[in-house]
Amino acid sequence: MSDGMTFTTRTNLSGRTALVTGAAAGIGRATSTILAEQGASHLVLVDLDAEQLGPLQHEIDALGVKATPAAIDAADWGAVQTLVSSIGAIDILVNAAGNIASSPFETLELSEWQATIDSHLKSCFVTARLLAPSMVKREYGRIVNVASIAGKRGGGFLGKTAYAAAKAGVDGLTKVIARELAPHGIRVNAVDPGLTDTRRLIPLRADPEVWRRCLSAVPLGREAQPSEIAGAIVWLASDASSYVTGETMNVDGGVAME
Ligand SMILES: NC(=O)c1ccc[n+]([C@@H]2O[C@H](COP(=O)([O-])OP(=O)(O)OC[C@H]3O[C@@H](n4cnc5c(N)ncnc54)[C@H](O)[C@@H]3O)[C@@H](O)[C@H]2O)c1
């Protein structure tokens, strides 16, 4: 693009407002920090875990960025609607919320299925659906959903039936919203992480043989740090990725390469 902007200018998020779900831990937390470091002016931090939102709010405040914590369920239409009506326009939506669900198909209960579809897939629909109208009005918006390579590969190191189905749904939802909102200047993408060093890895690390097998499946031979996933999310949320939409980008150390 010949608009004279440098790559650094394009990754700068000065004046942008962002809402991050699953902000209190892991990938969502790392993403919130990088968004603030890149100059975002206001971060709305959504998470079920009210206790962990406090320290994050202080951290973001210390970077000179306004932080608004919201201890709500990202899949709760009424709660998200109330939040959206009180926070003003949002430029960037990052959906990183989600529960942990590992039951195999033959023992999976309907309750775990529903809770998993709700926390991973319904939350992406609810937040995007409620924030899109103001993005459409302003002809500007960036939505990044965090899915998983489990959705592309029939499950992963931890995620089994409900998780993989929900994440495949997130990839599909990403593409359809990307197509429908593209005429309004809104880009929608997904990041599909592989093994990432959050609390989710604790059960895998607990068994050295299981952990060895996990790492042996990763061409780069190691797990990701949350900041490595967050870097891809923030790139997709920035103008540096201005020609990318409808992409479901693996950030997985090479696990799912074709
Ligand atoms: N860690 C990995 O290896 C890995 C791999 C692939 C994909 N992912 C995906 O990345 C995302 C972040 O994972 P993580 O490892 O950082 O997990 P994490 O458990 O460390 O953090 C997830 C956060 O989401 C919050 N949350 C859960 N359900 C919520 C809801 N309904 N509403 C609001 N907040 C909710 C939790 O309270 C928690 O703070 C998830 O969608 C996960 O499926 C993780």
The ligand as an SDF file (V2000), in Angstrom:
LIG
                    3D

 44 48  0  0  0  0  0  0  0  0999 V2000
   -3.5390  -22.9820   26.2730 N   0  0  0  0  0  0  0  0  0  0  0  0
   -3.5890  -23.6860   25.1630 C   0  0  0  0  0  0  0  0  0  0  0  0
   -2.7780  -24.6180   24.9360 O   0  0  0  0  0  0  0  0  0  0  0  0
   -4.6410  -23.3630   24.1100 C   0  0  0  0  0  0  0  0  0  0  0  0
   -4.5170  -24.0100   22.8730 C   0  0  0  0  0  0  0  0  0  0  0  0
   -5.4610  -23.7300   21.8830 C   0  0  0  0  0  0  0  0  0  0  0  0
   -6.4840  -22.8290   22.1340 C   0  0  0  0  0  0  0  0  0  0  0  0
   -6.5640  -22.2300   23.3490 N   0  0  0  0  0  0  0  0  0  0  0  0
   -7.6810  -21.3010   23.5320 C   0  0  0  0  0  0  0  0  0  0  0  0
   -7.2010  -20.0280   23.9100 O   0  0  0  0  0  0  0  0  0  0  0  0
   -8.1730  -19.3700   24.7330 C   0  0  0  0  0  0  0  0  0  0  0  0
   -7.4900  -18.9300   26.0220 C   0  0  0  0  0  0  0  0  0  0  0  0
   -6.9830  -20.1030   26.6480 O   0  0  0  0  0  0  0  0  0  0  0  0
   -5.9630  -20.0380   27.8770 P   0  0  0  0  0  0  0  0  0  0  0  0
   -5.0900  -21.2110   27.7560 O   0  0  0  0  0  0  0  0  0  0  0  0
   -5.4060  -18.6720   28.0110 O   0  0  0  0  0  0  0  0  0  0  0  0
   -7.0070  -20.3590   29.0540 O   0  0  0  0  0  0  0  0  0  0  0  0
   -7.1120  -19.8550   30.5630 P   0  0  0  0  0  0  0  0  0  0  0  0
   -7.9500  -20.8680   31.2360 O   0  0  0  0  0  0  0  0  0  0  0  0
   -5.7580  -19.5430   31.1250 O   0  0  0  0  0  0  0  0  0  0  0  0
   -7.9370  -18.4860   30.4210 O   0  0  0  0  0  0  0  0  0  0  0  0
   -9.2570  -18.4820   29.9770 C   0  0  0  0  0  0  0  0  0  0  0  0
   -9.9900  -17.3510   30.6860 C   0  0  0  0  0  0  0  0  0  0  0  0
  -11.3360  -17.3280   30.1660 O   0  0  0  0  0  0  0  0  0  0  0  0
  -12.2190  -17.0840   31.2560 C   0  0  0  0  0  0  0  0  0  0  0  0
  -13.5400  -17.5640   30.8750 N   0  0  0  0  0  0  0  0  0  0  0  0
  -13.9290  -18.8560   30.6470 C   0  0  0  0  0  0  0  0  0  0  0  0
  -15.2180  -18.8950   30.2720 N   0  0  0  0  0  0  0  0  0  0  0  0
  -15.6570  -17.6050   30.2530 C   0  0  0  0  0  0  0  0  0  0  0  0
  -16.9040  -16.9960   29.9170 C   0  0  0  0  0  0  0  0  0  0  0  0
  -17.9560  -17.7240   29.5420 N   0  0  0  0  0  0  0  0  0  0  0  0
  -16.9950  -15.6370   30.0160 N   0  0  0  0  0  0  0  0  0  0  0  0
  -15.9430  -14.8790   30.3990 C   0  0  0  0  0  0  0  0  0  0  0  0
  -14.7360  -15.4150   30.7200 N   0  0  0  0  0  0  0  0  0  0  0  0
  -14.5980  -16.7490   30.6410 C   0  0  0  0  0  0  0  0  0  0  0  0
  -11.5980  -17.8320   32.4220 C   0  0  0  0  0  0  0  0  0  0  0  0
  -12.0790  -17.3340   33.6620 O   0  0  0  0  0  0  0  0  0  0  0  0
  -10.1100  -17.5570   32.2040 C   0  0  0  0  0  0  0  0  0  0  0  0
   -9.6890  -16.3870   32.8770 O   0  0  0  0  0  0  0  0  0  0  0  0
   -9.2970  -20.3740   24.9630 C   0  0  0  0  0  0  0  0  0  0  0  0
  -10.3460  -20.1360   24.0640 O   0  0  0  0  0  0  0  0  0  0  0  0
   -8.6240  -21.7130   24.6570 C   0  0  0  0  0  0  0  0  0  0  0  0
   -9.5470  -22.6870   24.2460 O   0  0  0  0  0  0  0  0  0  0  0  0
   -5.6720  -22.4690   24.3340 C   0  0  0  0  0  0  0  0  0  0  0  0
  1  2  1  0
  2  3  2  0
  2  4  1  0
  4  5  1  0
  4 44  2  0
  5  6  2  0
  6  7  1  0
  7  8  2  0
  8  9  1  0
  8 44  1  0
  9 10  1  0
  9 42  1  0
 10 11  1  0
 11 12  1  0
 11 40  1  0
 12 13  1  0
 13 14  1  0
 14 15  2  0
 14 16  1  0
 14 17  1  0
 17 18  1  0
 18 19  2  0
 18 20  1  0
 18 21  1  0
 21 22  1  0
 22 23  1  0
 23 24  1  0
 23 38  1  0
 24 25  1  0
 25 26  1  0
 25 36  1  0
 26 27  1  0
 26 35  1  0
 27 28  2  0
 28 29  1  0
 29 30  1  0
 29 35  2  0
 30 31  1  0
 30 32  2  0
 32 33  1  0
 33 34  2  0
 34 35  1  0
 36 37  1  0
 36 38  1  0
 38 39  1  0
 40 41  1  0
 40 42  1  0
 42 43  1  0
M  CHG  2   8   1  16  -1
M  END
$$$$
